[in-house]
Structure formats: C-alpha cells, structure tokens
C-alpha cells in the first residue's frame, strides 16, 4: 500500500492539523467541513472529529489517498 508520509515532531497531531500539514486543503474551514461530512477515515473508520489525536503509525484516508503519520 502506498502512503504519503506526514512527519511530526511531537507526540501527536490533531487530524485537522495533519491534513493541513499534508497540503490536502489550504483552508482550515474546508478541512473542518470535509471531516464533519464524513469524508475522512482514520485507521479504517470514518472520523468526524477534527480534534482526533493522531500518533505515529496512524493512517488517515482522504479522497482515495492514504497518509501515514511518521
């Protein structure tokens, strides 16, 4: 499986921040609505909380692309 890696320095990153860091969408409000609309999965399950904490090894999926926190 092909992942786009999203490197973090801290213990965790919130989902909305990870999406912005990955360059998926520029606007925080656009990211918020994509998450609230159920368009993002974390570790294979739909996630509707943009504040969800992601740790190294977690994978989120948006628009058919997988992103791995490293």
mmJSON file of the N, C-alpha and C atoms, coordinates in Angstrom:
{"data_MODEL":{"atom_site":{
"group_PDB":["ATOM","ATOM","ATOM","ATOM","ATOM","ATOM","ATOM","ATOM","ATOM","ATOM","ATOM","ATOM","ATOM","ATOM","ATOM","ATOM","ATOM","ATOM","ATOM","ATOM","ATOM","ATOM","ATOM","ATOM","ATOM","ATOM","ATOM","ATOM","ATOM","ATOM","ATOM","ATOM","ATOM","ATOM","ATOM","ATOM","ATOM","ATOM","ATOM","ATOM","ATOM","ATOM","ATOM","ATOM","ATOM","ATOM","ATOM","ATOM","ATOM","ATOM","ATOM","ATOM","ATOM","ATOM","ATOM","ATOM","ATOM","ATOM","ATOM","ATOM","ATOM","ATOM","ATOM","ATOM","ATOM","ATOM","ATOM","ATOM","ATOM","ATOM","ATOM","ATOM","ATOM","ATOM","ATOM","ATOM","ATOM","ATOM","ATOM","ATOM","ATOM","ATOM","ATOM","ATOM","ATOM","ATOM","ATOM","ATOM","ATOM","ATOM","ATOM","ATOM","ATOM","ATOM","ATOM","ATOM","ATOM","ATOM","ATOM","ATOM","ATOM","ATOM","ATOM","ATOM","ATOM","ATOM","ATOM","ATOM","ATOM","ATOM","ATOM","ATOM","ATOM","ATOM","ATOM","ATOM","ATOM","ATOM","ATOM","ATOM","ATOM","ATOM","ATOM","ATOM","ATOM","ATOM","ATOM","ATOM","ATOM","ATOM","ATOM","ATOM","ATOM","ATOM","ATOM","ATOM","ATOM","ATOM","ATOM","ATOM","ATOM","ATOM","ATOM","ATOM","ATOM","ATOM","ATOM","ATOM","ATOM","ATOM","ATOM","ATOM","ATOM","ATOM","ATOM","ATOM","ATOM","ATOM","ATOM","ATOM","ATOM","ATOM","ATOM","ATOM","ATOM","ATOM","ATOM","ATOM","ATOM","ATOM","ATOM","ATOM","ATOM","ATOM","ATOM","ATOM","ATOM","ATOM","ATOM","ATOM","ATOM","ATOM","ATOM","ATOM","ATOM","ATOM","ATOM","ATOM","ATOM","ATOM","ATOM","ATOM","ATOM","ATOM","ATOM","ATOM","ATOM","ATOM","ATOM","ATOM","ATOM","ATOM","ATOM","ATOM","ATOM","ATOM","ATOM","ATOM","ATOM","ATOM"],
"id":[1,2,3,4,5,6,7,8,9,10,11,12,13,14,15,16,17,18,19,20,21,22,23,24,25,26,27,28,29,30,31,32,33,34,35,36,37,38,39,40,41,42,43,44,45,46,47,48,49,50,51,52,53,54,55,56,57,58,59,60,61,62,63,64,65,66,67,68,69,70,71,72,73,74,75,76,77,78,79,80,81,82,83,84,85,86,87,88,89,90,91,92,93,94,95,96,97,98,99,100,101,102,103,104,105,106,107,108,109,110,111,112,113,114,115,116,117,118,119,120,121,122,123,124,125,126,127,128,129,130,131,132,133,134,135,136,137,138,139,140,141,142,143,144,145,146,147,148,149,150,151,152,153,154,155,156,157,158,159,160,161,162,163,164,165,166,167,168,169,170,171,172,173,174,175,176,177,178,179,180,181,182,183,184,185,186,187,188,189,190,191,192,193,194,195,196,197,198,199,200,201,202,203,204,205,206,207,208,209,210],
"type_symbol":["N","C","C","N","C","C","N","C","C","N","C","C","N","C","C","N","C","C","N","C","C","N","C","C","N","C","C","N","C","C","N","C","C","N","C","C","N","C","C","N","C","C","N","C","C","N","C","C","N","C","C","N","C","C","N","C","C","N","C","C","N","C","C","N","C","C","N","C","C","N","C","C","N","C","C","N","C","C","N","C","C","N","C","C","N","C","C","N","C","C","N","C","C","N","C","C","N","C","C","N","C","C","N","C","C","N","C","C","N","C","C","N","C","C","N","C","C","N","C","C","N","C","C","N","C","C","N","C","C","N","C","C","N","C","C","N","C","C","N","C","C","N","C","C","N","C","C","N","C","C","N","C","C","N","C","C","N","C","C","N","C","C","N","C","C","N","C","C","N","C","C","N","C","C","N","C","C","N","C","C","N","C","C","N","C","C","N","C","C","N","C","C","N","C","C","N","C","C","N","C","C","N","C","C","N","C","C","N","C","C"],
"label_atom_id":["N","CA","C","N","CA","C","N","CA","C","N","CA","C","N","CA","C","N","CA","C","N","CA","C","N","CA","C","N","CA","C","N","CA","C","N","CA","C","N","CA","C","N","CA","C","N","CA","C","N","CA","C","N","CA","C","N","CA","C","N","CA","C","N","CA","C","N","CA","C","N","CA","C","N","CA","C","N","CA","C","N","CA","C","N","CA","C","N","CA","C","N","CA","C","N","CA","C","N","CA","C","N","CA","C","N","CA","C","N","CA","C","N","CA","C","N","CA","C","N","CA","C","N","CA","C","N","CA","C","N","CA","C","N","CA","C","N","CA","C","N","CA","C","N","CA","C","N","CA","C","N","CA","C","N","CA","C","N","CA","C","N","CA","C","N","CA","C","N","CA","C","N","CA","C","N","CA","C","N","CA","C","N","CA","C","N","CA","C","N","CA","C","N","CA","C","N","CA","C","N","CA","C","N","CA","C","N","CA","C","N","CA","C","N","CA","C","N","CA","C","N","CA","C","N","CA","C","N","CA","C","N","CA","C","N","CA","C","N","CA","C","N","CA","C"],
"label_alt_id":[null,null,null,null,null,null,null,null,null,null,null,null,null,null,null,null,null,null,null,null,null,null,null,null,null,null,null,null,null,null,null,null,null,null,null,null,null,null,null,null,null,null,null,null,null,null,null,null,null,null,null,null,null,null,null,null,null,null,null,null,null,null,null,null,null,null,null,null,null,null,null,null,null,null,null,null,null,null,null,null,null,null,null,null,null,null,null,null,null,null,null,null,null,null,null,null,null,null,null,null,null,null,null,null,null,null,null,null,null,null,null,null,null,null,null,null,null,null,null,null,null,null,null,null,null,null,null,null,null,null,null,null,null,null,null,null,null,null,null,null,null,null,null,null,null,null,null,null,null,null,null,null,null,null,null,null,null,null,null,null,null,null,null,null,null,null,null,null,null,null,null,null,null,null,null,null,null,null,null,null,null,null,null,null,null,null,null,null,null,null,null,null,null,null,null,null,null,null,null,null,null,null,null,null,null,null,null,null,null,null],
"label_comp_id":["UNK","UNK","UNK","UNK","UNK","UNK","UNK","UNK","UNK","UNK","UNK","UNK","UNK","UNK","UNK","UNK","UNK","UNK","UNK","UNK","UNK","UNK","UNK","UNK","UNK","UNK","UNK","UNK","UNK","UNK","UNK","UNK","UNK","UNK","UNK","UNK","UNK","UNK","UNK","UNK","UNK","UNK","UNK","UNK","UNK","UNK","UNK","UNK","UNK","UNK","UNK","UNK","UNK","UNK","UNK","UNK","UNK","UNK","UNK","UNK","UNK","UNK","UNK","UNK","UNK","UNK","UNK","UNK","UNK","UNK","UNK","UNK","UNK","UNK","UNK","UNK","UNK","UNK","UNK","UNK","UNK","UNK","UNK","UNK","UNK","UNK","UNK","UNK","UNK","UNK","UNK","UNK","UNK","UNK","UNK","UNK","UNK","UNK","UNK","UNK","UNK","UNK","UNK","UNK","UNK","UNK","UNK","UNK","UNK","UNK","UNK","UNK","UNK","UNK","UNK","UNK","UNK","UNK","UNK","UNK","UNK","UNK","UNK","UNK","UNK","UNK","UNK","UNK","UNK","UNK","UNK","UNK","UNK","UNK","UNK","UNK","UNK","UNK","UNK","UNK","UNK","UNK","UNK","UNK","UNK","UNK","UNK","UNK","UNK","UNK","UNK","UNK","UNK","UNK","UNK","UNK","UNK","UNK","UNK","UNK","UNK","UNK","UNK","UNK","UNK","UNK","UNK","UNK","UNK","UNK","UNK","UNK","UNK","UNK","UNK","UNK","UNK","UNK","UNK","UNK","UNK","UNK","UNK","UNK","UNK","UNK","UNK","UNK","UNK","UNK","UNK","UNK","UNK","UNK","UNK","UNK","UNK","UNK","UNK","UNK","UNK","UNK","UNK","UNK","UNK","UNK","UNK","UNK","UNK","UNK"],
"label_asym_id":["A","A","A","A","A","A","A","A","A","A","A","A","A","A","A","A","A","A","A","A","A","A","A","A","A","A","A","A","A","A","A","A","A","A","A","A","A","A","A","A","A","A","A","A","A","A","A","A","A","A","A","A","A","A","A","A","A","A","A","A","A","A","A","A","A","A","A","A","A","A","A","A","A","A","A","A","A","A","A","A","A","A","A","A","A","A","A","A","A","A","A","A","A","A","A","A","A","A","A","A","A","A","A","A","A","A","A","A","A","A","A","A","A","A","A","A","A","A","A","A","A","A","A","A","A","A","A","A","A","A","A","A","A","A","A","A","A","A","A","A","A","A","A","A","A","A","A","A","A","A","A","A","A","A","A","A","A","A","A","A","A","A","A","A","A","A","A","A","A","A","A","A","A","A","A","A","A","A","A","A","A","A","A","A","A","A","A","A","A","A","A","A","A","A","A","A","A","A","A","A","A","A","A","A","A","A","A","A","A","A"],
"label_entity_id":["1","1","1","1","1","1","1","1","1","1","1","1","1","1","1","1","1","1","1","1","1","1","1","1","1","1","1","1","1","1","1","1","1","1","1","1","1","1","1","1","1","1","1","1","1","1","1","1","1","1","1","1","1","1","1","1","1","1","1","1","1","1","1","1","1","1","1","1","1","1","1","1","1","1","1","1","1","1","1","1","1","1","1","1","1","1","1","1","1","1","1","1","1","1","1","1","1","1","1","1","1","1","1","1","1","1","1","1","1","1","1","1","1","1","1","1","1","1","1","1","1","1","1","1","1","1","1","1","1","1","1","1","1","1","1","1","1","1","1","1","1","1","1","1","1","1","1","1","1","1","1","1","1","1","1","1","1","1","1","1","1","1","1","1","1","1","1","1","1","1","1","1","1","1","1","1","1","1","1","1","1","1","1","1","1","1","1","1","1","1","1","1","1","1","1","1","1","1","1","1","1","1","1","1","1","1","1","1","1","1"],
"label_seq_id":[1,1,1,2,2,2,3,3,3,4,4,4,5,5,5,6,6,6,7,7,7,8,8,8,9,9,9,10,10,10,11,11,11,12,12,12,13,13,13,14,14,14,15,15,15,16,16,16,17,17,17,18,18,18,19,19,19,20,20,20,21,21,21,22,22,22,23,23,23,24,24,24,25,25,25,26,26,26,27,27,27,28,28,28,29,29,29,30,30,30,31,31,31,32,32,32,33,33,33,34,34,34,35,35,35,36,36,36,37,37,37,38,38,38,39,39,39,40,40,40,41,41,41,42,42,42,43,43,43,44,44,44,45,45,45,46,46,46,47,47,47,48,48,48,49,49,49,50,50,50,51,51,51,52,52,52,53,53,53,54,54,54,55,55,55,56,56,56,57,57,57,58,58,58,59,59,59,60,60,60,61,61,61,62,62,62,63,63,63,64,64,64,65,65,65,66,66,66,67,67,67,68,68,68,69,69,69,70,70,70],
"pdbx_PDB_ins_code":[null,null,null,null,null,null,null,null,null,null,null,null,null,null,null,null,null,null,null,null,null,null,null,null,null,null,null,null,null,null,null,null,null,null,null,null,null,null,null,null,null,null,null,null,null,null,null,null,null,null,null,null,null,null,null,null,null,null,null,null,null,null,null,null,null,null,null,null,null,null,null,null,null,null,null,null,null,null,null,null,null,null,null,null,null,null,null,null,null,null,null,null,null,null,null,null,null,null,null,null,null,null,null,null,null,null,null,null,null,null,null,null,null,null,null,null,null,null,null,null,null,null,null,null,null,null,null,null,null,null,null,null,null,null,null,null,null,null,null,null,null,null,null,null,null,null,null,null,null,null,null,null,null,null,null,null,null,null,null,null,null,null,null,null,null,null,null,null,null,null,null,null,null,null,null,null,null,null,null,null,null,null,null,null,null,null,null,null,null,null,null,null,null,null,null,null,null,null,null,null,null,null,null,null,null,null,null,null,null,null],
"Cartn_x":[0.847,0.0,0.887,0.516,1.284,0.746,1.638,1.268,2.027,1.4,2.122,2.448,3.715,4.124,3.972,3.446,3.28,4.133,5.265,6.213,5.821,5.826,5.534,6.7,6.85,7.925,7.423,6.14,5.584,5.012,4.465,3.898,2.67,1.895,0.69,0.415,-0.521,-1.005,-2.504,-3.244,-4.697,-4.993,-6.079,-6.429,-6.46,-7.133,-7.215,-5.843,-4.973,-3.614,-2.819,-3.013,-2.298,-2.713,-3.995,-4.473,-3.887,-3.813,-3.241,-1.751,-1.044,0.384,0.658,-0.235,-0.075,-0.398,-0.929,-1.238,-2.505,-3.394,-4.624,-5.541,-5.793,-6.601,-5.923,-6.045,-5.396,-6.189,-7.488,-8.348,-8.751,-8.558,-8.98,-10.476,-11.248,-12.706,-13.093,-12.388,-12.659,-12.369,-11.258,-10.891,-11.963,-12.398,-13.432,-14.671,-15.14,-16.366,-16.153,-14.99,-14.709,-14.755,-14.215,-14.236,-15.667,-16.364,-17.741,-18.675,-18.398,-19.227,-18.913,-17.961,-17.642,-16.756,-15.985,-15.136,-13.716,-13.45,-12.106,-12.198,-11.288,-11.2,-9.886,-9.918,-8.703,-8.629,-7.537,-7.336,-8.542,-9.092,-10.161,-11.568,-11.737,-13.071,-13.339,-14.571,-14.937,-14.745,-14.093,-13.829,-14.445,-15.248,-15.916,-15.451,-14.353,-13.8,-12.469,-12.401,-11.142,-10.075,-10.489,-9.54,-8.991,-9.375,-8.88,-7.361,-6.769,-5.313,-4.773,-3.798,-3.12,-1.702,-1.279,0.065,0.846,2.148,2.975,2.454,2.317,1.79,0.324,-0.403,-1.8,-1.878,-2.956,-3.175,-4.533,-4.555,-5.85,-5.988,-7.241,-7.535,-8.471,-8.133,-8.985,-8.916,-10.061,-10.172,-9.358,-9.414,-8.761,-7.269,-6.711,-5.266,-5.039,-4.036,-3.683,-2.49,-2.571,-1.497,-1.113,0.183,0.666,1.457,1.135,1.857,3.168,4.269,5.596,6.391],
"Cartn_y":[-1.191,0.0,1.247,2.19,3.424,4.478,5.042,6.108,7.374,8.494,9.754,9.953,10.133,10.269,11.713,11.846,13.146,13.108,13.807,13.763,14.758,14.273,15.143,15.095,16.167,16.237,15.909,16.161,15.98,14.576,14.315,13.0,12.7,13.748,13.568,14.832,14.702,15.838,15.645,16.724,16.616,16.418,15.727,15.36,16.567,17.632,18.827,19.404,19.418,19.931,19.027,17.718,16.765,16.945,17.169,17.365,18.644,19.683,20.942,20.779,20.085,19.834,19.035,18.106,17.273,18.046,19.263,20.09,19.68,18.986,18.492,19.647,20.524,21.722,22.881,24.065,25.233,25.803,25.724,26.384,25.444,25.905,25.13,24.879,25.84,25.651,24.597,24.542,23.495,22.123,22.019,20.759,20.365,21.325,21.069,20.444,21.021,20.516,19.168,18.923,17.604,16.528,16.846,15.89,15.705,16.809,16.727,15.998,16.078,15.412,13.921,13.432,12.004,11.573,12.501,12.199,11.765,11.61,11.247,9.996,9.062,7.863,7.885,7.393,7.213,5.743,5.115,3.681,2.844,3.182,2.388,2.714,3.705,4.071,5.548,5.866,7.266,8.055,9.197,10.055,11.418,11.896,13.184,14.219,13.94,14.906,15.423,16.696,17.209,17.292,17.231,17.254,15.889,14.851,13.49,13.498,12.941,12.897,11.73,12.031,11.004,10.853,9.616,9.31,8.64,8.542,7.891,6.488,6.163,4.873,4.922,5.973,6.113,6.459,6.024,6.286,6.954,8.04,8.624,8.625,8.551,8.466,9.597,10.252,11.306,11.236,11.238,11.241,10.094,8.917,7.746,7.658,8.604,8.612,8.355,7.526,7.243,8.062,8.561,9.382,8.738,8.533,7.877,8.855,8.894,9.761,9.071,9.793,9.226,10.188],
"Cartn_z":[0.0,0.0,0.0,-0.809,-0.923,0.037,0.823,1.759,1.416,1.677,1.726,3.194,3.5,4.887,5.36,6.577,7.218,8.483,8.444,9.562,10.65,11.889,13.025,14.004,14.787,15.778,17.171,17.399,18.735,18.9,20.072,20.389,19.538,19.22,18.407,17.611,16.666,15.9,15.74,15.735,15.544,14.052,13.775,12.406,11.477,11.873,11.024,10.728,11.733,11.544,10.598,10.734,9.875,8.42,8.195,6.825,6.236,7.038,6.561,6.292,7.193,7.026,5.756,5.442,4.248,2.968,3.11,1.937,1.221,1.928,1.306,0.94,1.88,1.65,2.361,1.83,2.429,3.601,3.504,4.488,5.613,6.838,7.986,7.986,7.49,7.465,6.428,5.297,4.299,4.894,5.621,6.269,7.277,8.063,9.08,8.452,7.346,6.728,6.061,5.502,4.916,5.996,7.18,8.292,8.796,9.031,9.54,8.577,7.278,6.272,6.15,6.962,6.952,5.801,5.242,4.094,4.463,5.762,6.211,7.077,6.838,7.662,8.423,9.658,10.451,10.824,10.448,10.726,10.298,9.118,8.529,8.982,9.861,10.329,10.063,9.673,9.434,10.723,10.593,11.754,11.494,12.437,12.266,13.276,13.971,14.94,14.409,14.103,13.563,14.642,15.912,17.016,17.38,16.633,16.896,16.897,17.947,18.048,17.226,16.391,15.601,16.131,16.267,16.741,15.612,15.776,14.76,14.489,13.212,12.805,12.4,12.828,12.427,10.946,10.31,8.883,8.718,7.956,7.598,6.094,5.638,4.211,3.831,2.734,2.19,0.679,0.032,-1.432,-2.061,-1.438,-2.006,-1.768,-1.048,-0.77,0.719,1.022,2.408,2.834,4.056,4.656,5.976,6.177,7.396,8.238,9.536,10.468,10.817,10.618,10.915,11.784],
"occupancy":[1.0,1.0,1.0,1.0,1.0,1.0,1.0,1.0,1.0,1.0,1.0,1.0,1.0,1.0,1.0,1.0,1.0,1.0,1.0,1.0,1.0,1.0,1.0,1.0,1.0,1.0,1.0,1.0,1.0,1.0,1.0,1.0,1.0,1.0,1.0,1.0,1.0,1.0,1.0,1.0,1.0,1.0,1.0,1.0,1.0,1.0,1.0,1.0,1.0,1.0,1.0,1.0,1.0,1.0,1.0,1.0,1.0,1.0,1.0,1.0,1.0,1.0,1.0,1.0,1.0,1.0,1.0,1.0,1.0,1.0,1.0,1.0,1.0,1.0,1.0,1.0,1.0,1.0,1.0,1.0,1.0,1.0,1.0,1.0,1.0,1.0,1.0,1.0,1.0,1.0,1.0,1.0,1.0,1.0,1.0,1.0,1.0,1.0,1.0,1.0,1.0,1.0,1.0,1.0,1.0,1.0,1.0,1.0,1.0,1.0,1.0,1.0,1.0,1.0,1.0,1.0,1.0,1.0,1.0,1.0,1.0,1.0,1.0,1.0,1.0,1.0,1.0,1.0,1.0,1.0,1.0,1.0,1.0,1.0,1.0,1.0,1.0,1.0,1.0,1.0,1.0,1.0,1.0,1.0,1.0,1.0,1.0,1.0,1.0,1.0,1.0,1.0,1.0,1.0,1.0,1.0,1.0,1.0,1.0,1.0,1.0,1.0,1.0,1.0,1.0,1.0,1.0,1.0,1.0,1.0,1.0,1.0,1.0,1.0,1.0,1.0,1.0,1.0,1.0,1.0,1.0,1.0,1.0,1.0,1.0,1.0,1.0,1.0,1.0,1.0,1.0,1.0,1.0,1.0,1.0,1.0,1.0,1.0,1.0,1.0,1.0,1.0,1.0,1.0,1.0,1.0,1.0,1.0,1.0,1.0],
"B_iso_or_equiv":[0.0,0.0,0.0,0.0,0.0,0.0,0.0,0.0,0.0,0.0,0.0,0.0,0.0,0.0,0.0,0.0,0.0,0.0,0.0,0.0,0.0,0.0,0.0,0.0,0.0,0.0,0.0,0.0,0.0,0.0,0.0,0.0,0.0,0.0,0.0,0.0,0.0,0.0,0.0,0.0,0.0,0.0,0.0,0.0,0.0,0.0,0.0,0.0,0.0,0.0,0.0,0.0,0.0,0.0,0.0,0.0,0.0,0.0,0.0,0.0,0.0,0.0,0.0,0.0,0.0,0.0,0.0,0.0,0.0,0.0,0.0,0.0,0.0,0.0,0.0,0.0,0.0,0.0,0.0,0.0,0.0,0.0,0.0,0.0,0.0,0.0,0.0,0.0,0.0,0.0,0.0,0.0,0.0,0.0,0.0,0.0,0.0,0.0,0.0,0.0,0.0,0.0,0.0,0.0,0.0,0.0,0.0,0.0,0.0,0.0,0.0,0.0,0.0,0.0,0.0,0.0,0.0,0.0,0.0,0.0,0.0,0.0,0.0,0.0,0.0,0.0,0.0,0.0,0.0,0.0,0.0,0.0,0.0,0.0,0.0,0.0,0.0,0.0,0.0,0.0,0.0,0.0,0.0,0.0,0.0,0.0,0.0,0.0,0.0,0.0,0.0,0.0,0.0,0.0,0.0,0.0,0.0,0.0,0.0,0.0,0.0,0.0,0.0,0.0,0.0,0.0,0.0,0.0,0.0,0.0,0.0,0.0,0.0,0.0,0.0,0.0,0.0,0.0,0.0,0.0,0.0,0.0,0.0,0.0,0.0,0.0,0.0,0.0,0.0,0.0,0.0,0.0,0.0,0.0,0.0,0.0,0.0,0.0,0.0,0.0,0.0,0.0,0.0,0.0,0.0,0.0,0.0,0.0,0.0,0.0],
"pdbx_formal_charge":[null,null,null,null,null,null,null,null,null,null,null,null,null,null,null,null,null,null,null,null,null,null,null,null,null,null,null,null,null,null,null,null,null,null,null,null,null,null,null,null,null,null,null,null,null,null,null,null,null,null,null,null,null,null,null,null,null,null,null,null,null,null,null,null,null,null,null,null,null,null,null,null,null,null,null,null,null,null,null,null,null,null,null,null,null,null,null,null,null,null,null,null,null,null,null,null,null,null,null,null,null,null,null,null,null,null,null,null,null,null,null,null,null,null,null,null,null,null,null,null,null,null,null,null,null,null,null,null,null,null,null,null,null,null,null,null,null,null,null,null,null,null,null,null,null,null,null,null,null,null,null,null,null,null,null,null,null,null,null,null,null,null,null,null,null,null,null,null,null,null,null,null,null,null,null,null,null,null,null,null,null,null,null,null,null,null,null,null,null,null,null,null,null,null,null,null,null,null,null,null,null,null,null,null,null,null,null,null,null,null],
"auth_seq_id":[1,1,1,2,2,2,3,3,3,4,4,4,5,5,5,6,6,6,7,7,7,8,8,8,9,9,9,10,10,10,11,11,11,12,12,12,13,13,13,14,14,14,15,15,15,16,16,16,17,17,17,18,18,18,19,19,19,20,20,20,21,21,21,22,22,22,23,23,23,24,24,24,25,25,25,26,26,26,27,27,27,28,28,28,29,29,29,30,30,30,31,31,31,32,32,32,33,33,33,34,34,34,35,35,35,36,36,36,37,37,37,38,38,38,39,39,39,40,40,40,41,41,41,42,42,42,43,43,43,44,44,44,45,45,45,46,46,46,47,47,47,48,48,48,49,49,49,50,50,50,51,51,51,52,52,52,53,53,53,54,54,54,55,55,55,56,56,56,57,57,57,58,58,58,59,59,59,60,60,60,61,61,61,62,62,62,63,63,63,64,64,64,65,65,65,66,66,66,67,67,67,68,68,68,69,69,69,70,70,70],
"auth_comp_id":["UNK","UNK","UNK","UNK","UNK","UNK","UNK","UNK","UNK","UNK","UNK","UNK","UNK","UNK","UNK","UNK","UNK","UNK","UNK","UNK","UNK","UNK","UNK","UNK","UNK","UNK","UNK","UNK","UNK","UNK","UNK","UNK","UNK","UNK","UNK","UNK","UNK","UNK","UNK","UNK","UNK","UNK","UNK","UNK","UNK","UNK","UNK","UNK","UNK","UNK","UNK","UNK","UNK","UNK","UNK","UNK","UNK","UNK","UNK","UNK","UNK","UNK","UNK","UNK","UNK","UNK","UNK","UNK","UNK","UNK","UNK","UNK","UNK","UNK","UNK","UNK","UNK","UNK","UNK","UNK","UNK","UNK","UNK","UNK","UNK","UNK","UNK","UNK","UNK","UNK","UNK","UNK","UNK","UNK","UNK","UNK","UNK","UNK","UNK","UNK","UNK","UNK","UNK","UNK","UNK","UNK","UNK","UNK","UNK","UNK","UNK","UNK","UNK","UNK","UNK","UNK","UNK","UNK","UNK","UNK","UNK","UNK","UNK","UNK","UNK","UNK","UNK","UNK","UNK","UNK","UNK","UNK","UNK","UNK","UNK","UNK","UNK","UNK","UNK","UNK","UNK","UNK","UNK","UNK","UNK","UNK","UNK","UNK","UNK","UNK","UNK","UNK","UNK","UNK","UNK","UNK","UNK","UNK","UNK","UNK","UNK","UNK","UNK","UNK","UNK","UNK","UNK","UNK","UNK","UNK","UNK","UNK","UNK","UNK","UNK","UNK","UNK","UNK","UNK","UNK","UNK","UNK","UNK","UNK","UNK","UNK","UNK","UNK","UNK","UNK","UNK","UNK","UNK","UNK","UNK","UNK","UNK","UNK","UNK","UNK","UNK","UNK","UNK","UNK","UNK","UNK","UNK","UNK","UNK","UNK"],
"auth_asym_id":["A","A","A","A","A","A","A","A","A","A","A","A","A","A","A","A","A","A","A","A","A","A","A","A","A","A","A","A","A","A","A","A","A","A","A","A","A","A","A","A","A","A","A","A","A","A","A","A","A","A","A","A","A","A","A","A","A","A","A","A","A","A","A","A","A","A","A","A","A","A","A","A","A","A","A","A","A","A","A","A","A","A","A","A","A","A","A","A","A","A","A","A","A","A","A","A","A","A","A","A","A","A","A","A","A","A","A","A","A","A","A","A","A","A","A","A","A","A","A","A","A","A","A","A","A","A","A","A","A","A","A","A","A","A","A","A","A","A","A","A","A","A","A","A","A","A","A","A","A","A","A","A","A","A","A","A","A","A","A","A","A","A","A","A","A","A","A","A","A","A","A","A","A","A","A","A","A","A","A","A","A","A","A","A","A","A","A","A","A","A","A","A","A","A","A","A","A","A","A","A","A","A","A","A","A","A","A","A","A","A"],
"auth_atom_id":["N","CA","C","N","CA","C","N","CA","C","N","CA","C","N","CA","C","N","CA","C","N","CA","C","N","CA","C","N","CA","C","N","CA","C","N","CA","C","N","CA","C","N","CA","C","N","CA","C","N","CA","C","N","CA","C","N","CA","C","N","CA","C","N","CA","C","N","CA","C","N","CA","C","N","CA","C","N","CA","C","N","CA","C","N","CA","C","N","CA","C","N","CA","C","N","CA","C","N","CA","C","N","CA","C","N","CA","C","N","CA","C","N","CA","C","N","CA","C","N","CA","C","N","CA","C","N","CA","C","N","CA","C","N","CA","C","N","CA","C","N","CA","C","N","CA","C","N","CA","C","N","CA","C","N","CA","C","N","CA","C","N","CA","C","N","CA","C","N","CA","C","N","CA","C","N","CA","C","N","CA","C","N","CA","C","N","CA","C","N","CA","C","N","CA","C","N","CA","C","N","CA","C","N","CA","C","N","CA","C","N","CA","C","N","CA","C","N","CA","C","N","CA","C","N","CA","C","N","CA","C","N","CA","C","N","CA","C","N","CA","C","N","CA","C"],
"pdbx_PDB_model_num":[1,1,1,1,1,1,1,1,1,1,1,1,1,1,1,1,1,1,1,1,1,1,1,1,1,1,1,1,1,1,1,1,1,1,1,1,1,1,1,1,1,1,1,1,1,1,1,1,1,1,1,1,1,1,1,1,1,1,1,1,1,1,1,1,1,1,1,1,1,1,1,1,1,1,1,1,1,1,1,1,1,1,1,1,1,1,1,1,1,1,1,1,1,1,1,1,1,1,1,1,1,1,1,1,1,1,1,1,1,1,1,1,1,1,1,1,1,1,1,1,1,1,1,1,1,1,1,1,1,1,1,1,1,1,1,1,1,1,1,1,1,1,1,1,1,1,1,1,1,1,1,1,1,1,1,1,1,1,1,1,1,1,1,1,1,1,1,1,1,1,1,1,1,1,1,1,1,1,1,1,1,1,1,1,1,1,1,1,1,1,1,1,1,1,1,1,1,1,1,1,1,1,1,1,1,1,1,1,1,1]
}}}
